[in-house]
Amino acid sequence: MTLATGTKVKFHYTGKLQSGEVFDSSEGKEPLVFEVGKEMIIPGLEKEIVKLSVGDKKTIEVSPEEGYGHEVADLLQEIPKAKFPQSMGLEKDAVVYLKTPDGQTIPARVKDVKEHTIVLDFNHPLAGKDLYYHVKVVSVRPASVEELEYLRPCEHAEEDSAEAQGS
């Protein structure tokens, strides 16, 4: 059985790296909820969860291609140390948060500290890694009419566009 698009799935999970290190878990928290087909979780995880039923437990292996992608060399940037306040105390593997010109805050990991520069890695921390999710499906239900209405794309855009062209 495969769950239909629009189905709400609630599940507990523990995500581990190949080394066994836990990188995320719902243990001690509320289960995660997603809607099938809405790209709310990584593709490799959704592809396998939709095959499960309530109460099912499974370990799901997710490759980089179906997880957070491979590391992209262009996302490594070498920046002069002078651009950072000395008080930041940048060390290898530290995570720093930088503001973009449009005001967004983005995380980067310090990959290397050289004499005059800092090498920052803007790849997702799980990029390039095989991931192992231990999941248990808690509940499955169709999305409510209200939930479907909320997520439905605007239907008036084409009508408004046609009216604007005709006037």
C-alpha angles and dihedrals in degrees: 000000000000120000115243125244109272095034114135113226124192116195143162118228146176116201118206137179122231088265090060093251111146111231098175139001142172090212109134090011138080115289118260117258125204138166116236113247097016096099091237094142132031113290098242092054095046092046090061101035092058088064092059134087132214110295095019118135123199142161109230121198113209121194122213089255090061096033127043098330130244123305111274115216091211088065091067110090130184111214128183113256088229089072090066128069111250088232090070090077094205115208132176112281093015115136116231129188118221131188119233121219089262092054099257117140115226130183124232131179120227102240097177140359113213130181096271104006143050120219110217125195114211094180117116107271090242096046113127094017132117108233129206119203121191103202138182119190110226102179143352125198140154115264112260121247089252092053092048092048091050093052097040114110117246110276096196099068094086093043092049090048092051091048091050092052092049095053 
